[in-house]
Amino acid sequence: MEKIPKSVKCLCCKKELETFIPGDKPYGFGFPVYDGVCFTSPGNYGSTEYDPFNEKEKIAIFICDQCLIKNISGVIRFETRKDKKILMETFSEYKKRNIKRQKNLGLSNLTKVKPV
């Protein structure tokens, strides 16, 4: 595959996810999809299925937003702060904090818009 396909499948439910820039060349970090997320990994020490010991190679996994929320208890969010401290929280904690932030900013009624 030399170019980004028009769609990819969710790892969990196999739902088709439309890609953001079909026909473009893939980026080193994967590529965006609508209503889902892309995760990339150069491998993982301990995996018996994928650990190529090669920094030029990555695997991409796509998960739709519905499956992300459905499996929220297994999701952990990391953030490296300006002071180099690492924040680690459950995705549920992040969602609650983000909803409060959006309400405070008056952004609670935003809708998703696909670019033209």
VOZA-73049 format. One line per 4 residues: for each residue x, y, z of N, C-alpha, C. Coordinates in Angstrom, 1 decimal, padded with zeros to 4 digits. Layout:
N
X:Y:Z:X:Y:Z:X:Y:Z ~ ...
END
This chain:
116
000.9:-001.2:000.0:000.0:000.0:000.0:000.9:001.2:000.0 ~ 000.8:002.0:-001.1:001.7:003.2:-001.2:000.9:004.5:-000.8 ~ -000.4:004.4:-000.9:-001.2:005.6:-000.7:-002.3:005.3:000.4 ~ -002.8:006.3:001.0:-003.8:006.1:002.0:-005.1:005.6:001.4
-005.7:004.6:001.9:-006.9:004.1:001.3:-008.1:005.0:001.6 ~ -009.2:004.8:001.0:-010.4:005.6:001.2:-011.0:005.2:002.6 ~ -010.8:004.0:003.1:-011.3:003.6:004.4:-010.5:002.5:005.0 ~ -010.6:002.4:006.3:-010.0:001.3:007.0:-011.0:000.7:008.0
-010.7:-000.4:008.6:-011.7:-001.0:009.5:-011.3:-000.8:011.0 ~ -012.3:-000.7:011.8:-012.1:-000.6:013.3:-011.6:-002.0:013.7 ~ -010.5:-002.0:014.5:-010.0:-003.2:015.1:-011.0:-004.0:015.9 ~ -011.9:-003.3:016.5:-012.8:-004.0:017.4:-014.1:-004.5:016.7
-014.8:-003.6:016.0:-016.1:-004.0:015.5:-016.1:-004.2:013.9 ~ -015.0:-003.9:013.3:-014.8:-004.0:011.8:-015.6:-002.9:011.1 ~ -016.1:-001.9:011.7:-016.8:-000.8:011.0:-015.9:-000.1:010.1 ~ -016.3:000.3:008.9:-015.5:001.1:008.0:-015.4:002.5:008.5
-014.1:003.0:008.5:-013.8:004.3:008.9:-013.3:005.1:007.7 ~ -013.9:006.2:007.3:-013.5:007.0:006.2:-012.2:007.7:006.6 ~ -011.2:007.6:005.7:-009.9:008.3:006.0:-010.0:009.8:005.6 ~ -009.2:010.6:006.2:-009.2:012.0:006.1:-008.6:012.5:004.8
-007.6:011.9:004.3:-006.9:012.3:003.1:-006.6:011.1:002.2 ~ -007.6:010.5:001.6:-007.4:009.3:000.8:-006.5:009.7:-000.5 ~ -005.6:008.8:-000.9:-004.8:009.0:-002.0:-003.5:009.7:-001.7 ~ -003.4:010.3:-000.5:-002.2:011.0:-000.1:-001.2:009.9:000.4
000.1:010.3:000.5:001.1:009.3:001.0:000.9:009.2:002.6 ~ 001.1:008.0:003.1:001.0:007.9:004.6:002.1:008.7:005.3 ~ 001.7:009.2:006.5:002.7:009.9:007.3:003.4:008.8:008.2 ~ 004.5:009.2:008.8:005.2:008.3:009.7:004.5:007.9:010.9
003.4:008.7:011.3:002.6:008.4:012.5:001.3:007.9:012.2 ~ 001.0:007.4:011.0:-000.3:006.9:010.7:-001.1:008.0:009.9 ~ -002.4:007.9:009.9:-003.2:008.9:009.2:-004.6:009.0:009.9 ~ -005.2:010.2:009.8:-006.4:010.5:010.5:-007.6:009.8:009.8
-008.6:009.5:010.6:-009.9:009.0:010.2:-011.0:009.7:010.8 ~ -012.2:009.8:010.2:-013.4:010.4:010.8:-014.0:009.4:011.8 ~ -014.5:010.0:012.9:-015.2:009.2:013.9:-014.4:008.1:014.5 ~ -013.1:008.3:014.6:-012.2:007.2:015.2:-010.8:007.8:015.4
-009.9:006.9:015.9:-008.5:007.3:016.1:-007.6:006.3:015.5 ~ -006.4:006.7:015.3:-005.3:005.9:014.7:-004.2:005.8:015.8 ~ -003.8:004.6:016.1:-002.6:004.4:017.0:-001.5:003.8:016.2 ~ -000.3:004.2:016.4:000.8:003.6:015.8:001.8:003.1:016.8
002.6:002.1:016.5:003.6:001.6:017.4:004.7:001.0:016.6 ~ 006.0:001.3:017.0:007.1:000.7:016.4:007.4:-000.8:016.9 ~ 006.4:-001.3:017.6:006.6:-002.6:018.3:006.5:-002.4:019.8 ~ 006.6:-003.5:020.4:006.5:-003.5:021.9:007.3:-004.7:022.5
008.2:-004.4:023.3:009.0:-005.4:023.9:008.1:-006.4:024.7 ~ 008.1:-007.6:024.4:007.3:-008.6:025.0:006.2:-009.2:024.1 ~ 005.9:-008.4:023.0:005.0:-009.0:022.0:005.6:-010.1:021.2 ~ 004.8:-011.2:021.1:005.3:-012.3:020.3:004.8:-012.2:018.9
004.0:-011.1:018.6:003.4:-010.9:017.2:004.0:-009.8:016.5 ~ 004.4:-008.7:017.2:005.0:-007.6:016.4:006.0:-006.8:017.3 ~ 007.2:-007.0:017.0:008.3:-006.2:017.6:009.5:-006.3:016.6 ~ 009.5:-005.5:015.6:010.5:-005.7:014.5:011.9:-005.2:014.8
012.1:-004.5:016.0:013.5:-004.0:016.3:014.0:-003.1:015.2 ~ 013.1:-002.3:014.6:013.4:-001.4:013.5:012.6:-000.1:013.6 ~ 013.3:001.0:013.8:012.6:002.3:014.0:011.9:002.8:012.8 ~ 012.2:002.2:011.6:011.6:002.7:010.3:010.3:002.0:010.1
009.9:001.1:010.9:008.7:000.3:010.7:007.7:000.5:011.8 ~ 006.5:000.6:011.5:005.4:000.8:012.5:004.2:000.0:012.1 ~ 003.3:-000.2:013.1:002.0:-000.8:012.8:001.0:000.2:013.2 ~ -000.1:000.3:012.4:-001.2:001.2:012.7:-002.5:000.5:013.0
-003.2:000.9:014.0:-004.4:000.3:014.4:-005.5:001.4:014.5 ~ -006.6:001.1:014.0:-007.7:002.1:014.0:-008.9:001.6:014.9 ~ -009.4:002.5:015.7:-010.5:002.2:016.6:-011.6:003.3:016.4 ~ -012.8:002.9:016.2:-013.9:003.9:016.0:-014.2:004.5:017.4
-014.8:005.7:017.4:-015.1:006.4:018.7:-016.1:005.5:019.5 ~ -017.0:004.8:018.9:-018.0:004.0:019.7:-017.3:002.9:020.5 ~ -016.3:002.2:019.8:-015.6:001.2:020.5:-014.6:001.7:021.6 ~ -014.1:002.9:021.3:-013.2:003.6:022.3:-014.0:003.8:023.6
-015.2:004.4:023.4:-016.1:004.6:024.6:-016.6:003.3:025.2 ~ -017.0:002.4:024.4:-017.5:001.1:024.9:-016.4:000.4:025.8 ~ -015.2:000.6:025.4:-014.1:-000.1:026.1:-013.2:000.9:026.9 ~ -013.9:001.9:027.4:-013.2:003.0:028.1:-012.4:002.6:029.3
-012.8:001.6:030.0:-012.1:001.2:031.2:-010.7:000.7:030.9 ~ -010.4:000.3:029.7:-009.1:-000.1:029.4:-008.2:001.0:028.8 ~ -008.7:002.2:028.7:-008.0:003.3:028.1:-007.3:004.2:029.1 ~ -006.0:004.5:028.9:-005.3:005.4:029.8:-004.7:006.5:028.9
-004.8:007.7:029.4:-004.3:008.9:028.7:-003.0:009.4:029.3 ~ -002.0:009.7:028.5:-000.7:010.3:029.0:-000.5:011.6:028.4 ~ 000.0:012.5:029.2:000.4:013.9:028.7:001.7:014.3:029.3 ~ 002.6:014.8:028.5:003.9:015.3:029.0:003.7:016.8:029.1
003.8:017.3:030.3:003.6:018.7:030.6:004.8:019.5:030.3 ~ 004.7:020.9:030.3:005.8:021.8:030.0:006.9:021.6:031.0 ~ 006.6:021.3:032.2:007.6:021.1:033.3:008.2:019.6:033.2 ~ 007.9:018.9:032.2:008.4:017.6:031.9:007.8:016.5:032.8
006.8:016.9:033.6:006.1:015.9:034.4:005.1:015.2:033.5 ~ 004.8:013.9:033.8:003.9:013.1:033.0:002.6:012.9:033.7 ~ 001.5:013.4:033.1:000.2:013.2:033.7:-000.4:011.9:033.1 ~ -000.9:011.0:034.0:-001.5:009.8:033.6:-002.9:009.7:034.2
-003.9:009.5:033.4:-005.2:009.5:034.0:-006.1:008.5:033.1 ~ -007.2:008.0:033.7:-008.0:007.2:032.9:-008.7:008.0:031.9 ~ -009.2:007.4:030.8:-009.9:008.2:029.8:-011.2:008.7:030.3 ~ -011.8:008.0:031.2:-013.1:008.5:031.9:-012.8:009.8:032.6
-011.7:009.9:033.4:-011.4:011.1:034.1:-011.1:012.3:033.1 ~ -010.4:012.0:032.0:-010.2:013.0:031.0:-011.5:013.5:030.4 ~ -012.4:012.6:030.0:-013.6:013.0:029.4:-014.4:013.9:030.3 ~ -014.5:013.5:031.6:-015.2:014.4:032.6:-014.6:015.8:032.7
-013.3:015.8:032.8:-012.6:017.1:032.9:-012.8:017.9:031.6 ~ -012.8:017.3:030.4:-012.9:018.0:029.2:-014.3:018.5:029.0 ~ -015.3:017.7:029.4:-016.7:018.2:029.3:-016.9:019.5:030.1 ~ -016.4:019.5:031.4:-016.4:020.7:032.2:-015.8:021.8:031.6
-014.6:021.6:031.0:-013.8:022.7:030.3:-014.6:023.2:029.1 ~ -015.2:022.4:028.3:-016.0:022.8:027.2:-017.2:023.7:027.6 ~ -017.9:023.3:028.7:-019.0:024.0:029.2:-018.5:025.4:029.7 ~ -017.4:025.4:030.4:-016.9:026.7:030.9:-016.5:027.7:029.7
-016.1:027.1:028.6:-015.7:027.9:027.4:-016.9:028.2:026.5 ~ -018.1:027.6:026.8:-019.3:027.8:026.0:-019.3:026.9:024.7 ~ -018.5:025.8:024.8:-018.4:025.0:023.6:-019.1:023.7:023.7 ~ -020.1:023.5:024.5:-020.7:022.3:024.8:-021.6:021.8:023.6
-022.0:022.8:022.8:-023.0:022.4:021.7:-022.3:022.3:020.3 ~ -020.9:022.1:020.3:-020.2:022.0:019.0:-020.6:020.7:018.3 ~ -020.7:020.8:017.0:-020.9:019.6:016.2:-019.7:019.4:015.3 ~ -019.5:018.1:014.9:-018.4:017.7:014.0:-018.7:018.2:012.6
-017.7:018.8:012.0:-017.8:019.3:010.6:-016.6:018.7:009.8 ~ -016.9:018.0:008.7:-015.9:017.5:007.9:-015.4:018.6:007.0 ~ -014.1:018.8:006.8:-013.6:019.8:005.9:-014.0:019.5:004.4 ~ -014.1:020.6:003.7:-014.4:020.4:002.3:-013.2:020.3:001.4
END
